[in-house]
Amino acid sequence: MTEKPYPFRSSEGERRRLVAQGGLVAPLTRRLFEKAGLEPGMRVLDIGSGAGDVALLAAEFVGPEGTVIGVDSDPAQVAFAERRAAADRSTNVRFMAGDFREIELSPPADAVVGRLVLMYAADPLDALRRALRNLRAGGVVALQESVIDYEGPVLIEPLDCLAAKVVEWFRAGFKHAGVQPRMGMRLFGLMRAAGLDPSVDIDMSVPIQQGPEGALFEILTSVVRSQMPAILASGAATAAEIDIETLEQRLSADAPAGGVVGYFNSGHVGVWARKP
Ligand SMILES: C[S@@+](CC[C@H](N)C(=O)[O-])C[C@H]1O[C@@H](n2cnc3c(N)ncnc32)[C@H](O)[C@@H]1O
């Protein structure tokens, strides 16, 4: 486990949120895997596999001759991901509970992949180095992390609406929990520091949403619901101010005629490298 508490509560709602979020950021993950050269027959390790989205995507690349092993420290996530793989009839994916920094694969993997995981590590470089112990020489590592800039502009238009305030609550909770800021932008340097030579072909995608007609308010509400304890502990808002059961409805009622456009963080960055 990370030393800091992971700021999202484990719940069925949180797993649904991860699946919905996974759908939004999947195109970047797919592009990253294509560029990194994930291919049939590979044995892949997915660190921090969560609801299983990244592992299931990797399984499409490696095909029936390949294998994907997802590891997550939350046994409830692991059980959920296993049920999804079974429902998908994906026989080339399995999930295990554990800390990815501690596990030892034998033989080592041909590829290590991970999405939105190093940002939660107290020491991302140490976490990456440990993950790389399970990668064979010549194997690929492909990582995707988000860019949450605690001081940067809130990516919501218009800025004087409840949705922008909700994004401030979210950022305060993350900052309070010690989530690494700007991890996506730091990935390249982190890989270099770990002795890799990452590709300079770096992709970023920003999954912008709209409300009330689109999914923005549902996304903001679910991200606040899962992260309530950290937001309250940060002092950014009280439970009464958040009033989670009415939040989505209030976001809609507050929206100007032109609607609200934006997202709760500023984007996702994918970087890949080959282990020397
Ligand atoms: C934001 S979720 C991302 C899940 C998935 N990678 C995706 O993109 O859909 C982060 C996941 O990493 C897991 N995690 C965090 N630190 C971990 C560690 N040291 N070892 C294993 N899992 C970890 C959490 O339990 C959580 O399920």
PDBQT file of the ligand as one rigid body, heavy atoms in Angstrom, charges set to zero:
ROOT
HETATM    1  C1  LIG A 301      -7.239   5.746  -9.782  1.00  0.00    +0.000 C 
HETATM    2  S1  LIG A 301      -7.185   4.006  -9.662  1.00  0.00    +0.000 S 
HETATM    3  C2  LIG A 301      -6.737   3.599 -11.345  1.00  0.00    +0.000 C 
HETATM    4  C3  LIG A 301      -7.155   2.216 -11.727  1.00  0.00    +0.000 C 
HETATM    5  C4  LIG A 301      -6.788   1.784 -13.140  1.00  0.00    +0.000 C 
HETATM    6  N1  LIG A 301      -5.340   1.779 -13.336  1.00  0.00    +0.000 N 
HETATM    7  C5  LIG A 301      -7.457   2.646 -14.190  1.00  0.00    +0.000 C 
HETATM    8  O1  LIG A 301      -6.801   3.543 -14.743  1.00  0.00    +0.000 OA
HETATM    9  O2  LIG A 301      -8.657   2.467 -14.421  1.00  0.00    +0.000 OA
HETATM   10  C6  LIG A 301      -5.682   3.650  -8.778  1.00  0.00    +0.000 C 
HETATM   11  C7  LIG A 301      -5.617   2.229  -8.252  1.00  0.00    +0.000 C 
HETATM   12  O3  LIG A 301      -4.280   1.972  -7.795  1.00  0.00    +0.000 OA
HETATM   13  C8  LIG A 301      -4.348   1.169  -6.636  1.00  0.00    +0.000 C 
HETATM   14  N2  LIG A 301      -3.070   1.336  -5.918  1.00  0.00    +0.000 N 
HETATM   15  C9  LIG A 301      -2.556   2.485  -5.396  1.00  0.00    +0.000 A 
HETATM   16  N3  LIG A 301      -1.339   2.227  -4.855  1.00  0.00    +0.000 NA
HETATM   17  C10 LIG A 301      -1.081   0.884  -5.046  1.00  0.00    +0.000 A 
HETATM   18  C11 LIG A 301       0.001   0.010  -4.717  1.00  0.00    +0.000 A 
HETATM   19  N4  LIG A 301       1.084   0.466  -4.103  1.00  0.00    +0.000 N 
HETATM   20  N5  LIG A 301      -0.084  -1.305  -5.091  1.00  0.00    +0.000 NA
HETATM   21  C12 LIG A 301      -1.183  -1.777  -5.738  1.00  0.00    +0.000 A 
HETATM   22  N6  LIG A 301      -2.248  -0.988  -6.051  1.00  0.00    +0.000 NA
HETATM   23  C13 LIG A 301      -2.192   0.312  -5.728  1.00  0.00    +0.000 A 
HETATM   24  C14 LIG A 301      -5.591   1.655  -5.914  1.00  0.00    +0.000 C 
HETATM   25  O4  LIG A 301      -6.102   0.678  -5.021  1.00  0.00    +0.000 OA
HETATM   26  C15 LIG A 301      -6.536   1.930  -7.098  1.00  0.00    +0.000 C 
HETATM   27  O5  LIG A 301      -7.344   0.813  -7.390  1.00  0.00    +0.000 OA
ENDROOT
TORSDOF 0
